[in-house]
Amino acid sequence: MTIGSQIAAVSSNATYACVSLCPGESLPPSAQCHHPHLVAVPGQCCREWMCDTVPGKSVGPPSCRRVSGRWSPCSHTCGAGVSVRWTTDNASCQTINETRLCQLRPCQ
């Protein structure tokens, strides 16, 4: 059942709860967004965040140094194992762990 244009009631075992149909509206944008405000989008029910540009400031994420650590030794000395490393070489420039399969030699 819809209550208003942006909240719906859902039932589970005769218990009702309200959920937002526009969860993005309650999550503010990143700190790089100057003067965030919600704007109506033609043809859509939910509003979207808009960021004002500041003269002389670049729009987008701050500069990112894309680096990766060394791969760890293989977890097994024979047969299939895994190796891990950290990296910031990704779209969000966040430090993440990567995993890859490795095999030093077949097991006898």
C-alpha positions in Angstrom: 0.0 0.0 0.0 1.4 3.4 -0.9 1.1 6.2 1.6 1.8 9.5 -0.1 4.1 9.6 -3.1 7.3 8.5 -1.4 6.5 6.1 1.4 4.9 2.6 1.2 3.6 0.4 4.0 4.6 -3.2 3.8 3.0 -6.1 5.7 4.6 -9.2 7.1 2.5 -11.5 9.3 0.0 -8.7 10.0 2.8 -6.3 11.1 3.2 -3.1 9.1 6.2 -1.0 8.5 6.8 2.1 6.4 9.7 2.1 3.9 10.9 4.9 1.8 10.4 4.6 -2.0 13.3 7.2 -2.4 16.1 6.0 -0.1 18.6 8.2 -2.0 16.9 11.3 -0.6 17.9 10.5 3.0 21.6 9.8 2.1 23.4 13.1 1.6 26.1 13.3 -1.1 29.8 13.2 -0.5 31.8 16.0 1.2 33.0 17.2 -2.2 29.5 18.3 -3.0 29.2 22.0 -2.3 25.8 23.3 -1.1 23.8 20.1 -1.7 20.1 20.3 -2.3 17.4 18.0 -3.6 15.8 18.9 -6.9 12.8 17.4 -8.7 13.6 15.4 -11.8 11.0 15.6 -14.6 9.3 12.2 -15.1 10.6 10.7 -11.9 9.0 10.3 -8.5 12.1 10.7 -6.4 14.2 13.9 -6.2 18.0 13.8 -6.7 20.9 15.6 -5.0 22.4 18.5 -6.9 25.7 20.1 -6.0 26.5 23.8 -6.7 29.9 24.5 -8.3 32.3 26.8 -6.6 34.2 29.1 -9.0 37.9 28.1 -9.2 37.3 24.7 -7.6 37.3 21.5 -9.7 34.3 19.3 -9.7 34.8 15.7 -8.8 36.8 13.7 -6.4 40.1 15.0 -5.0 43.3 13.9 -6.6 44.0 10.2 -6.0 47.3 8.5 -5.8 46.6 5.1 -7.4 49.0 2.6 -5.8 49.0 -1.1 -5.0 50.9 -3.1 -2.5 52.8 -6.3 -3.4 51.0 -9.6 -3.7 51.3 -11.8 -0.7 52.9 -15.2 -1.0 50.6 -17.9 -2.2 48.6 -19.5 0.6 49.6 -23.0 -0.5 53.0 -24.3 -1.5 51.4 -26.7 -4.0 48.0 -26.8 -5.7 45.6 -23.9 -5.9 46.0 -21.1 -3.3 45.2 -17.4 -3.0 47.3 -14.3 -2.8 46.1 -10.9 -1.6 47.2 -7.2 -1.8 45.8 -3.8 -1.0 45.2 -1.2 -3.7 43.7 2.3 -4.3 43.6 1.7 -8.1 39.8 1.6 -8.4 37.0 4.0 -9.4 36.3 5.3 -5.8 40.0 5.5 -5.0 39.3 3.7 -1.7 41.8 1.2 -0.2 40.5 -2.3 -0.9 41.9 -5.8 -0.8 42.2 -7.8 -4.0 42.5 -11.6 -4.1 43.8 -13.7 -6.9 44.3 -17.4 -7.4 47.8 -18.7 -7.5 49.6 -22.1 -8.0 53.3 -22.4 -7.3 53.4 -26.1 -8.5 51.1 -29.0 -8.8 50.8 -31.3 -5.8 52.3 -34.8 -6.2 
